[in-house]
């Protein structure tokens, strides 16, 4: 007899495609980071992931950029190639 799934248990595939995957339990921190990032970019500055971590304690810059874009902030992304050959995103307000 095969094993049945327990109620509320997700398969590996369901977990990956779940709509709840990006829910942030620390919503206040995300909102605060979004506000700081928005202010920084609107002041004419650019921002990379490492800078966001150092300045705002933001580990997930791409997610905060996504949140801001969802709110109508027009943010441009430029891919930069560093001296070690690694590529990374640099964000700015689109003109």
Secondary structure, DSSP 8 states (H G I E B T S, - for coil): ------TT---HHHHHH-TTTT--S-HHHHHHHHHHHHHHHHTT--EEHHHHHHHH--S-HHHHHHHHHHTT--EEEEEEE-TTS-EEEEEEE--
